[in-house]
Amino acid sequence: MSSDLIDNDGTPTNGSGVTKESLRTAIGDRYLTYALSTIMHRALPDARDGLKPVHRRILYAMRELRLSSNGGFRKSAKISGDVMGNYHPHGDVAIYDAMARLAQDFNVRYPLVHGQGNFGNIDGDNPAASRYTEARMTVAAEALLEGLNEDAVNFRPNYDGTLTEPEVLPAAFPNLLANGSTGIAVGMATNIPPHNVVELIDASLHMIKTPDVRDETLLNYVQGPDFPTGGVIVESKESMTKSYATGRGSFRLRAKWEVEDLGRGVWQIVVTEIPYQVAKSKLIEKIAELIQTKKVPILGDVRDESTEDVRLILEPKSKNVDPDVLMNTMFRNSDLETRFSMNMNVLIDGRTPKVCSLKEVLRAFLDHRQGVLLRRSQYRLEKIDHRLEVLRGFIIAFLNLDRVIDIIRYDNDPKAALMAEDWNRDIARAMTEKDYVSPLPAADGAGELSEVQAEAILNMRLRSLRRLEEMELIREQDALLDERAGLIELLGNVEVQWARIIEELKDIKKRFGKDYWRGQRLTQFAEAKEVEDVPLEAMIEREPITVVCSQMGWIRAMSGHIDLSRELKFKDGDAPRFTFHAETTDRLLLIGSNGRVFTLSAANLPGGRGMGEPVRLIVDLPNEAEIVDLIVHKPGAKLLLASSAGDGFIVPENDIIAQTRTGKQVLNVKDGAVAECVRRVAGDHVAVISKNRRFLVFPISEVPELGRGKGVRLQKYSQARGAQGTLELDGGLSDIVTFNLEEGLSWTMGGGNTRTEKDLSQWIGKRAGVGKQPPHGFPRDNKFG
């Protein structure tokens, strides 16, 4: 559309019928239309039958194909093709995927499609192509369709107006809660867990008897979700009560497990049920990754021994491990425990999206059942009235059989003659001649036959003209009159209506109760055992190791405490930098020149048989940052951090432990400065030396203790004009150390000798001073050693 057509007045631009419309209005109106279409026709289920349009159309198409639960199967391609061609003008792949999900008993609590062939599995494998599989309806699907041919619901034209489809299914049971639903629309979503039908029916029966029942009372009948894969819900009763009252909440769902004794004190964990919507193959991959990365050191191995039933084997690292500790660790680190978020956002009456409570959803279902009952009863009443009219005509014909035969044989227009004849006189005469007929009910008007009655008499077969048939007609008429009286009473009495609904619900409860193949509750309830969190170090077997880190940053852990002076192998051009003794239970602190501190688990370091691995693959140390130091973490100890600019502070080691591979920023550096020194605090004074050999000693009490920051000035440096004309530090921090003043300061001299200077009075000054020339004999590399 050209720019001259965009305006706000809404008037035609010319005689072509094109109207001016602002871009904002045009986009807003069209996007709103799209959003409403997504909400109502794709994402949100109807509260009455619990189905989305695609599922409703699949079941209706299968009904039209006569794929009953006790009949034959048809190719899935035929079913999805009929759905696409007749009712759902979308992709056949999407239709088949929706149908396949209705057949998966690990996804749907009460499957609506009985599939034959590969319809996927709990491992997450996809179904076979639609041309290879076959399907038919289940008993549950037939229950949703009951009454569809009795005018129980409204029908609407399909997408091209050639056929009709139901707006909603009669739904003999609360399918929305029984099978649950999930979907994402524009600006809203829904996620409803499945439940047990028997519990839902019990709650519905209680609601009929007590319409103003409270939500928490309904939980006496509906215990909670009942997932098709079983599992154990460990959510508190208070939390579930709040969730069902508001329509929003979550449920903690755990795998079902048991300890299997293998004899001689050896045991293993057997997982028999996994949480809902967790793919078993991906779960095993995740657990295997935990073993490989040693995030759960007390877990030794995982095996999948599943056949038709789930059977996952978790082997502990040691038989001395507590099973509860192992499983609680697995619950925290894997999908053996998940959280199902409930959001009961549904369409009320198929139009209005609303987040409903449990009571509101059940009320919508019961109101729908009442409407279905009234429509079916009215439909049946009309059928009875039509049949009674026909029966009255038949009985008149039998009472006046000779006259009827005579009219049919000799009259040119027998239908008109039958309708014009006055049968009252003939009936009276016949009543005096025959004693086996019952009195006829009063007819509307004189003794004339209606067009319907005359047509029925003319279409009557000759072999029906016998006395026995006449008696059958009278008995049928009496039965229909009794049924008609009952329907009249039902249509006019609300109590009778709810009594009938109670009977229907009890029948559904019997059909889907304990005798149904999935009638028993699958998901159980338990309280989460409070097991004390065991530190990672306590899960690791304590063994001595030697940590080796090269100048190029390749790190490894060699078994045992080896001689630190022993010559080790490195890559060409590489050399050792850090070599020290540690234990597998230790945590290591790696300090980068960017001021970040990274935490490494000694137990997770690569083995010492090879050259190790680059430490940058273990932690996110940038390529431009260098390793300043690598030390063993000592709980309760403190570190003195200093930058090349001479700033620094003291930080507790416990505060800089990082839980992620990205580390924790501790020392803030900028303007070209880098983290230069890290020293463990041990003493009452600090000695610092600069690159231009200025030596300063001051009390450590003048250095503040911080958690993060730039710190304070430890030593002052003058500025000089660089080669490029920029101001640079004339010097900069070279090394720093803490010591006890009474014991003096020691440093390493050439040849491995150590010198101790007891009298440091001439170098003692205030923090942030310049300092003096170092003591005689101080190393020329300006390092304390």
C-alpha positions in Angstrom: 0.0 0.0 0.0 1.4 3.4 -1.0 1.9 6.1 1.6 -0.9 8.3 0.2 -3.4 5.6 1.2 -2.5 5.8 4.9 -4.6 8.3 6.8 -6.9 8.5 9.8 -10.1 9.8 8.2 -11.2 6.3 7.0 -12.7 7.6 3.7 -12.2 6.1 0.3 -9.2 7.4 -1.6 -10.8 6.8 -4.9 -13.6 4.9 -6.6 -11.7 1.6 -6.2 -13.1 0.9 -2.8 -9.7 1.2 -1.0 -10.1 3.0 2.3 -7.5 5.0 4.2 -6.4 3.4 7.4 -3.5 4.2 9.8 -0.8 1.7 10.0 -1.2 1.4 13.7 -4.9 0.6 13.4 -4.3 -1.8 10.5 -1.6 -3.8 12.3 -3.4 -3.7 15.7 -6.7 -5.0 14.3 -5.1 -7.8 12.4 -2.9 -8.9 15.2 -5.8 -8.9 17.6 -7.7 -11.1 15.2 -4.7 -13.5 15.0 -4.4 -13.5 18.8 -8.0 -14.3 19.4 -7.8 -17.1 16.8 -4.8 -18.6 18.5 -6.4 -18.4 21.9 -9.8 -19.9 20.9 -8.9 -22.3 18.1 -5.5 -23.6 18.9 -4.1 -23.2 22.4 -6.8 -23.2 25.1 -9.1 -26.1 25.7 -12.8 -25.8 26.2 -13.8 -26.2 29.9 -16.8 -28.4 28.9 -15.2 -31.3 27.0 -11.5 -30.5 27.7 -10.6 -30.6 24.0 -9.0 -28.2 21.6 -10.5 -28.0 18.1 -7.9 -30.3 16.5 -8.6 -33.1 19.0 -12.3 -32.6 18.8 -12.2 -32.9 15.0 -10.0 -36.0 15.1 -12.5 -37.8 17.3 -15.5 -36.7 15.2 -13.8 -37.8 12.0 -13.0 -41.2 13.5 -16.7 -41.5 14.5 -17.7 -40.6 11.0 -15.4 -43.4 9.8 -17.1 -45.8 12.3 -13.8 -46.6 14.1 -15.5 -47.9 17.3 -13.5 -49.3 20.1 -14.5 -52.9 19.2 -14.3 -52.4 15.5 -11.4 -52.5 13.0 -8.4 -50.2 12.6 -7.9 -47.8 9.8 -4.7 -46.3 8.5 -3.6 -43.1 10.4 -3.0 -41.5 7.0 -6.6 -42.0 6.1 -7.8 -40.5 9.4 -5.5 -37.5 9.3 -6.4 -36.9 5.7 -10.1 -36.9 6.4 -9.6 -34.5 9.3 -7.6 -32.2 7.1 -9.9 -32.3 4.1 -13.2 -32.1 6.0 -12.7 -30.1 9.2 -9.1 -28.9 9.9 -7.4 -27.1 7.0 -3.9 -27.3 8.5 -0.9 -29.5 7.9 -1.4 -33.3 8.1 1.8 -33.7 10.1 0.4 -31.5 12.9 -2.9 -33.4 12.8 -1.1 -36.8 13.0 1.1 -35.6 15.8 -2.0 -34.5 17.8 -3.6 -37.9 17.1 -0.5 -39.8 18.0 -0.3 -38.0 21.3 -3.9 -39.1 22.1 -2.7 -42.7 21.8 0.4 -42.4 24.0 -0.4 -43.9 27.4 2.7 -42.2 28.9 1.4 -38.8 27.9 -2.4 -39.2 28.2 -4.0 -40.5 31.4 -7.0 -42.0 29.6 -6.0 -42.5 25.9 -8.6 -41.4 23.4 -7.0 -43.2 20.5 -6.1 -46.9 20.3 -3.0 -47.1 18.2 -1.6 -50.1 16.4 2.0 -49.8 15.4 4.8 -47.5 16.6 3.3 -44.5 18.3 6.4 -43.4 20.1 7.7 -44.3 23.5 8.7 -42.9 26.9 12.3 -42.6 25.6 11.2 -39.7 23.5 11.3 -41.5 20.1 8.8 -40.1 17.5 5.9 -42.2 16.1 6.3 -43.9 12.8 5.0 -42.2 9.7 1.2 -42.1 9.4 1.2 -44.6 6.5 2.7 -47.3 8.8 0.3 -47.0 11.7 -3.4 -47.7 12.3 -5.9 -46.4 14.9 -9.4 -46.5 16.2 -11.2 -44.9 19.1 -11.1 -46.1 22.7 -13.9 -46.5 25.2 -13.0 -43.2 26.7 -13.4 -41.4 23.3 -16.8 -43.0 22.8 -17.9 -41.7 26.2 -17.0 -38.2 25.0 -19.1 -38.7 21.9 -22.2 -40.2 23.6 -25.4 -38.4 22.5 -23.9 -36.7 19.5 -26.6 -38.1 17.3 -29.3 -37.0 19.7 -28.9 -33.2 19.2 -26.9 -33.0 22.4 -24.8 -30.1 21.2 -24.8 -27.4 18.6 -23.3 -28.0 15.2 -21.6 -25.4 13.0 -20.5 -25.4 9.3 -17.0 -26.6 8.6 -14.4 -24.3 7.1 -15.8 -24.5 3.5 -19.5 -24.8 4.4 -19.9 -28.2 2.9 -20.2 -30.2 6.1 -21.1 -29.6 9.8 -19.0 -30.3 12.9 -19.9 -30.1 16.6 -18.9 -27.0 18.5 -18.3 -29.1 21.6 -18.6 -32.8 22.5 -21.2 -34.1 25.0 -18.4 -35.4 27.2 -19.8 -38.0 29.7 -16.8 -37.4 32.0 -14.7 -34.3 33.0 -12.0 -34.9 30.3 -10.4 -31.5 30.9 -9.2 -32.6 34.4 -9.0 -36.3 33.6 -6.5 -35.9 30.7 -5.2 -32.4 31.4 -4.1 -30.0 28.7 -1.2 -27.8 27.7 -0.8 -24.9 25.3 0.7 -21.5 24.6 -1.3 -18.7 23.1 -0.7 -15.0 22.5 -0.1 -13.5 26.0 -1.5 -16.5 27.9 -0.9 -20.2 28.4 -2.4 -23.2 30.0 -1.0 -26.2 31.8 -3.4 -28.6 33.5 -2.3 -31.8 35.0 -4.3 -35.1 34.6 -6.4 -36.5 37.4 -8.2 -39.7 38.3 -11.7 -40.0 36.9 -13.1 -41.8 39.9 -12.0 -39.0 42.2 -13.4 -36.3 39.8 -16.7 -38.1 39.7 -16.9 -38.3 43.5 -16.1 -34.5 43.7 -18.8 -33.8 41.1 -21.4 -35.9 43.0 -20.6 -33.9 46.1 -20.9 -30.7 44.2 -24.4 -31.7 43.0 -25.5 -32.4 46.6 -23.7 -29.3 48.0 -23.6 -26.6 45.3 -21.8 -24.0 47.6 -19.0 -26.4 48.5 -15.6 -24.9 49.3 -12.6 -25.6 47.2 -10.7 -27.2 50.1 -13.6 -29.6 50.7 -13.3 -30.9 47.1 -9.7 -32.0 47.9 -11.2 -34.6 50.2 -12.2 -36.3 47.0 -9.6 -35.1 44.5 -6.4 -36.0 46.2 -4.3 -34.3 43.5 -2.9 -34.9 40.0 -2.7 -38.5 38.8 0.0 -38.6 36.1 0.1 -41.4 33.5 3.7 -42.2 34.4 3.0 -42.5 38.1 5.7 -41.0 40.3 5.4 -39.6 43.8 4.0 -36.1 44.7 5.8 -34.6 47.6 4.0 -31.2 47.7 2.4 -30.1 51.0 -1.4 -30.2 51.5 -1.5 -26.5 52.1 0.3 -25.7 48.8 -2.0 -27.9 46.8 -5.1 -26.4 48.5 -4.0 -22.9 47.5 -3.1 -24.1 43.9 -6.6 -25.6 43.3 -8.3 -22.6 44.9 -6.6 -20.1 42.6 -6.0 -22.2 39.5 -2.2 -21.5 39.6 0.5 -23.4 41.5 3.0 -26.1 41.2 3.6 -29.7 42.3 6.9 -31.4 43.2 7.0 -34.8 41.4 9.6 -37.4 42.1 10.5 -40.7 40.6 9.4 -43.8 42.5 12.4 -45.8 43.7 13.3 -48.7 46.0 16.5 -50.2 47.4 17.3 -53.7 46.0 19.5 -55.8 48.2 22.2 -57.7 46.3 23.6 -59.5 49.3 26.8 -59.1 51.4 25.9 -55.5 52.1 25.8 -54.5 48.4 22.7 -52.7 47.2 21.5 -50.7 44.3 18.7 -48.2 43.6 15.9 -49.3 41.2 13.8 -46.5 39.7 10.4 -47.9 38.5 8.5 -44.7 37.7 9.9 -41.4 36.4 8.2 -38.0 36.5 5.6 -36.9 33.9 6.9 -35.6 30.5 10.5 -36.6 31.2 12.1 -38.5 28.3 13.8 -41.6 29.8 16.7 -41.5 27.3 17.6 -37.9 28.1 17.3 -38.6 31.8 19.9 -41.3 31.5 22.1 -39.0 29.5 21.9 -36.4 32.2 22.7 -38.9 34.9 25.6 -40.2 32.9 26.9 -36.6 32.6 26.7 -36.2 36.3 28.9 -39.3 36.8 31.4 -38.2 34.1 31.7 -34.7 35.6 31.8 -36.1 39.1 29.1 -33.7 40.2 27.6 -36.6 42.3 30.7 -38.4 43.4 28.8 -41.0 45.5 27.1 -42.3 42.3 29.0 -45.0 40.5 27.0 -46.0 37.5 23.6 -45.9 35.8 22.0 -48.7 33.7 18.7 -48.9 31.8 17.1 -52.4 32.2 13.7 -51.3 31.1 11.5 -53.5 28.9 7.8 -52.7 28.9 8.1 -51.2 32.4 10.6 -48.6 33.5 13.6 -50.0 35.4 16.6 -47.7 35.9 19.5 -48.9 38.0 21.6 -46.5 40.0 24.8 -48.0 41.6 26.4 -46.2 44.5 30.1 -45.6 44.5 30.4 -47.4 47.8 28.1 -49.6 49.8 28.6 -47.3 52.8 26.6 -44.5 51.1 23.2 -43.7 52.6 20.5 -44.4 50.0 18.4 -41.4 51.1 21.4 -39.1 50.8 22.1 -40.5 47.3 18.6 -40.0 46.1 18.2 -36.6 47.6 21.3 -35.6 45.8 20.0 -37.0 42.5 16.7 -35.2 43.0 18.5 -31.9 43.3 20.8 -32.5 40.3 18.6 -34.4 37.7 15.1 -34.7 36.4 14.3 -37.5 38.9 12.5 -34.6 40.5 10.6 -32.1 38.5 8.1 -29.3 39.3 4.8 -29.3 37.3 3.5 -25.8 37.0 -0.3 -25.7 37.0 -2.2 -22.9 35.2 -5.9 -23.8 34.7 -6.5 -21.2 31.9 -9.5 -22.5 29.9 -12.3 -21.3 27.7 -15.6 -20.9 29.6 -18.5 -21.7 27.2 -16.0 -21.9 24.4 -15.5 -18.1 24.3 -14.1 -16.5 27.4 -10.5 -17.3 28.6 -10.3 -17.5 32.4 -8.0 -19.0 35.0 -10.4 -21.2 37.0 -10.3 -23.0 40.3 -11.1 -26.7 40.7 -14.6 -25.8 41.7 -15.2 -23.6 38.7 -13.9 -26.2 36.2 -16.2 -28.9 37.7 -19.1 -26.5 37.7 -18.6 -25.8 34.0 -18.6 -29.6 33.3 -21.8 -30.2 35.4 -23.6 -27.3 33.8 -22.6 -28.7 30.4 -24.0 -32.1 31.4 -27.2 -30.5 32.4 -27.5 -28.8 29.1 -26.7 -32.0 27.2 -29.3 -33.9 29.3 -32.0 -31.3 28.5 -31.3 -31.3 24.8 -31.2 -35.1 24.6 -34.4 -35.4 26.6 -36.1 -32.8 24.3 -34.9 -34.7 21.2 -36.2 -38.0 22.6 -39.5 -36.4 23.5 -39.9 -35.2 19.9 -39.1 -38.7 18.6 -41.6 -40.2 21.0 -44.3 -37.8 19.9 -43.6 -38.6 16.3 -43.7 -42.4 17.0 -46.9 -42.1 19.0 -48.5 -40.3 16.1 -47.4 -43.1 13.8 -48.6 -45.8 16.2 -52.0 -44.2 16.5 -52.3 -44.3 12.8 -51.3 -48.0 12.7 -53.8 -48.9 15.4 -56.6 -47.1 13.5 -55.6 -49.0 10.4 -55.7 -52.3 12.3 -59.1 -51.5 13.8 -60.4 -50.7 10.3 -58.3 -53.0 8.2 -61.0 -53.9 5.7 -61.8 -50.2 5.0 -58.1 -49.3 4.7 -57.5 -52.1 2.2 -60.5 -51.1 0.3 -59.3 -47.5 0.0 -55.8 -48.6 -1.0 -57.2 -51.0 -3.7 -59.9 -48.8 -5.3 -59.1 -45.1 -4.6 -57.1 -43.2 -7.1 -55.5 -41.1 -4.3 -55.3 -43.4 -1.3 -53.3 -41.0 0.8 -55.9 -38.2 0.5 -58.7 -40.6 1.0 -57.1 -41.9 4.2 -56.7 -38.4 5.5 -60.3 -37.4 4.6 -62.0 -40.4 6.1 -63.8 -40.0 9.5 -62.4 -42.9 11.5 -64.3 -42.1 14.7 -67.4 -43.9 13.5 -65.4 -46.9 12.2 -63.4 -47.1 15.5 -66.6 -47.2 17.5 -68.0 -50.0 15.4 -64.8 -51.9 15.6 -64.7 -51.5 19.4 -68.0 -53.4 19.6 -66.7 -56.2 17.4 -63.3 -56.8 19.0 -62.5 -57.2 22.7 -58.7 -57.4 22.7 -57.7 -53.8 21.9 -57.0 -51.1 24.4 -58.8 -47.8 24.3 -57.0 -45.3 22.0 -55.6 -42.1 23.5 -57.3 -38.9 22.7 -56.3 -37.5 19.3 -55.9 -33.8 18.4 -59.1 -32.9 16.5 -61.6 -35.3 14.8 -61.0 -38.8 13.7 -58.8 -37.8 10.8 -55.4 -39.2 9.9 -52.5 -36.8 9.6 -50.2 -36.8 6.6 -47.5 -38.6 8.7 -50.0 -41.3 9.7 -51.3 -41.8 6.2 -47.8 -42.1 4.8 -46.9 -44.6 7.5 -49.9 -46.7 6.7 -49.2 -46.7 3.0 -45.6 -47.8 3.7 -46.6 -50.6 6.0 -45.6 -54.1 4.9 -48.3 -56.7 4.2 -46.8 -59.2 6.6 -47.4 -56.8 9.4 -51.1 -57.2 9.0 -51.7 -59.7 11.8 -53.2 -59.7 15.3 -49.8 -60.3 17.0 -48.4 -57.1 15.4 -51.4 -55.1 16.7 -50.7 -56.2 20.2 -47.1 -55.3 19.9 -48.1 -51.8 18.7 -50.3 -51.3 21.7 -47.6 -52.4 24.1 -45.0 -50.1 22.4 -47.5 -47.3 22.7 -48.0 -47.8 26.4 -44.2 -48.0 27.0 -43.7 -44.8 25.1 -46.4 -43.0 27.0 -44.8 -44.0 30.2 -41.4 -42.8 28.9 -43.0 -39.6 27.7 -44.4 -38.8 31.1 -41.0 -39.3 32.6 -39.4 -36.9 30.1 -42.0 -34.3 30.7 -41.3 -34.5 34.5 -37.6 -34.4 33.9 -37.8 -31.3 31.7 -39.8 -29.5 34.2 -38.1 -30.5 37.4 -34.5 -29.5 38.2 -34.2 -32.1 41.0 -35.1 -34.9 38.6 -32.5 -33.6 36.1 -29.7 -33.7 38.7 -30.9 -37.2 39.9 -30.5 -38.4 36.3 -27.1 -36.8 36.0 -26.0 -38.5 39.2 -27.1 -41.9 37.7 -25.0 -41.2 34.6 -22.0 -40.1 36.6 -22.2 -43.3 38.7 -22.3 -45.3 35.6 -19.2 -43.6 34.3 -17.5 -44.2 37.6 -18.3 -47.9 37.3 -17.0 -48.0 33.7 -13.7 -46.3 34.5 -13.2 -47.5 38.0 -11.1 -50.3 39.3 -12.1 -52.7 36.5 -10.8 -50.3 33.9 -7.2 -51.0 32.8 -6.0 -47.7 34.1 -8.7 -47.1 36.7 -6.4 -47.4 39.8 -4.6 -44.3 41.0 -1.1 -44.2 39.5 0.6 -41.3 41.3 1.1 -41.7 45.0 1.8 -39.1 47.7 4.6 -38.8 50.3 6.3 -36.3 52.5 9.8 -35.2 51.3 12.3 -36.7 53.7 14.4 -34.0 55.4 17.9 -35.3 54.8 20.8 -33.0 55.9 22.7 -31.6 53.0 26.0 -33.4 52.9 28.9 -31.2 51.7 30.5 -32.2 48.5 33.8 -33.0 50.3 31.9 -35.6 52.5 30.8 -37.5 49.3 34.3 -37.7 48.0 36.8 -40.4 49.1 39.7 -38.5 50.7 42.9 -39.4 48.7 46.2 -37.5 48.4 47.0 -35.9 45.0 49.6 -33.6 43.5 48.2 -30.7 41.5 50.3 -29.7 38.6 49.6 -26.6 36.5 51.9 -25.5 33.6 52.8 -22.1 32.4 50.5 -22.5 29.5 47.6 -23.4 31.8 47.4 -27.2 31.4 46.2 -28.7 34.7 46.2 -32.2 36.1 46.0 -34.1 39.4 48.5 -36.9 39.9 47.7 -39.7 42.4 49.6 -39.5 45.7 52.0 -36.9 47.1 54.9 -37.1 44.8 58.3 -35.4 45.2 57.8 -31.8 44.2 61.3 -31.6 42.9 60.7 -34.5 40.5 60.9 -33.8 36.8 57.6 -34.0 35.1 56.6 -34.1 31.4 55.0 -31.2 29.7 54.1 -30.2 26.1 56.9 -28.8 23.9 57.6 -25.2 24.9 55.7 -25.6 28.2 57.1 -25.7 31.8 55.8 -26.2 35.3 54.4 -23.2 37.2 52.3 -24.5 40.1 53.0 -27.8 41.8 51.7 -28.6 45.3 50.2 -31.3 47.4 46.4 -31.5 48.0 43.6 -33.9 48.6 40.6 -34.9 46.5 38.3 -33.3 49.1 40.0 -29.9 48.6 38.7 -26.9 46.6 41.2 -24.8 44.7 41.1 -21.1 44.1 42.4 -19.8 40.8 42.9 -16.0 40.7 43.0 -14.4 37.2 44.7 -11.2 36.3 41.2 -9.7 35.6 40.4 -9.9 39.3 38.0 -12.8 39.1 38.4 -15.8 41.4 37.4 -19.3 40.1 36.8 -22.4 42.2 37.9 -25.8 41.1 37.1 -29.2 42.7 40.2 -31.2 43.2 38.3 -34.4 42.7 37.1 -33.2 39.2 40.6 -32.4 37.9 41.8 -34.5 34.9 44.0 -37.4 35.8 47.8 -37.3 35.8 48.4 -40.0 33.1 48.5 -37.5 30.3 49.3 -33.8 30.0 46.0 -32.8 31.6 43.5 -30.3 30.1 43.6 -26.5 29.6 42.2 -24.9 32.7 40.3 -22.5 30.4 38.1 -25.4 29.4 37.2 -26.0 33.1 36.5 -22.4 34.0 35.6 -19.3 31.9 38.9 -17.6 32.2 39.2 -15.1 29.2 42.1 -15.6 26.8 43.5 -12.1 27.6 43.6 -12.9 31.3 46.6 -14.6 32.9 46.7 -16.9 35.9 48.0 -15.0 38.9 47.9 -17.7 41.5 46.5 -21.2 42.2 46.1 -22.1 45.9 44.2 -24.6 48.1 41.2 -23.1 49.8 41.4 -23.0 53.6 38.1 -22.3 55.2 38.2 -19.4 57.6 41.5 -18.0 56.1 41.9 -14.5 54.6 43.7 -13.3 51.5 45.4 -10.1 50.7 44.7 -9.1 47.1 46.8 -6.3 45.4 46.7 -4.9 41.9 49.7 -3.6 39.8 48.5 -0.1 40.5 49.2 -0.6 44.2 45.6 -0.9 45.4 44.4 -3.8 47.6 42.4 -5.1 50.4 41.8 -8.2 52.6 39.0 -10.6 51.8 37.8 -13.8 53.6 38.3 -16.9 51.5 34.8 -18.2 52.3 33.3 -15.1 50.6 35.0 -15.7 47.3 34.0 -19.3 46.7 32.3 -19.4 43.3 29.5 -22.0 42.5 29.7 -21.6 38.7 32.4 -21.8 36.1 32.2 -18.1 35.4 33.8 -17.4 38.8 33.3 -14.4 41.0 34.6 -10.8 40.5 36.5 -9.8 43.6 39.3 -7.3 42.8 38.1 -4.5 40.5 40.8 -3.4 38.0 40.8 -0.8 35.3 43.0 1.7 33.3 45.4 -1.0 32.3 45.9 -2.3 35.9 45.8 -6.1 36.6 45.6 -8.3 39.7 49.3 -8.7 40.6 49.6 -10.5 43.9 47.6 -12.8 46.2 48.9 -13.7 49.6 47.4 -15.5 52.5 47.3 -13.3 55.6 49.7 -14.5 58.3 51.1 -11.8 60.5 50.6 -8.2 61.8 52.5 -6.2 59.2 52.6 -5.9 55.4 55.8 -5.4 53.3 55.4 -4.2 49.7 58.1 -3.5 47.1 57.6 -1.8 43.7 59.2 -2.4 40.4 61.4 0.6 40.9 62.7 -0.9 44.1 60.8 1.1 46.7 60.4 -0.9 49.9 57.6 -0.1 52.5 56.4 -1.7 55.7 53.2 -0.8 57.5 50.7 -2.4 59.9 48.2 -4.8 58.4 45.5 -3.1 60.5 45.6 -0.2 58.0 44.3 -2.5 55.2 40.5 -2.8 55.2 38.5 -6.1 54.9 36.1 -6.1 52.0 34.1 -8.5 50.0 34.7 -6.9 46.6 36.1 -3.7 45.3 39.2 -1.7 44.2 40.6 -1.5 47.7 42.8 1.2 49.2 46.2 2.6 48.1 49.0 0.4 49.5 51.9 2.2 48.0 52.3 5.4 46.1 53.9 5.6 42.6 54.9 8.7 40.6 53.8 9.2 37.1 56.0 9.5 34.0 55.4 10.5 30.4 55.5 7.4 28.2 56.8 7.0 24.7 53.5 7.7 23.2 53.0 10.8 25.4 50.7 9.1 27.8 51.0 9.2 31.6 52.3 5.9 33.0 53.2 4.7 36.5 56.9 5.1 37.3 57.1 1.7 39.0 54.1 -0.2 40.0 53.6 -3.1 42.5 56.0 -5.9 42.2 55.4 -8.1 45.3 53.8 -8.1 48.6 53.9 -10.2 51.8 52.5 -10.4 55.3 54.7 -11.2 58.3 55.1 -10.8 62.1 57.3 -7.8 62.9 58.9 -9.5 66.0 60.1 -12.4 63.9 61.5 -10.2 61.2 61.1 -10.5 57.4 62.8 -13.3 55.5 63.5 -13.6 51.7 65.3 -16.1 49.5 68.6 -15.0 48.1 70.7 -16.5 45.3 71.8 -20.1 45.8 68.8 -20.9 47.8 70.0 -19.1 50.9 67.5 -17.3 53.2 68.2 -14.0 54.9 66.1 -12.5 57.7 66.0 -8.8 58.5 65.1 -8.2 62.2 65.3 -4.5 62.3 62.9 -2.9 59.8 62.3 0.4 61.7 63.7 2.6 58.9 61.3 1.1 56.4 58.1 1.3 58.5 55.8 4.0 57.5 52.2 4.8 56.7 50.1 3.0 54.2 50.2 4.6 50.8 53.7 5.9 51.3 56.5 5.8 48.6 59.0 3.8 50.6 62.8 3.6 50.5 65.5 1.5 49.0 65.2 -2.2 50.1 67.6 -3.7 52.7 71.0 -4.8 51.5 71.0 -8.1 49.7 67.3 -7.9 48.6 66.8 -9.9 45.4 67.2 -7.9 42.1 64.0 -9.4 40.7 62.1 -7.5 43.5 60.3 -10.7 44.7 60.2 -11.9 48.3 60.6 -15.5 47.1 
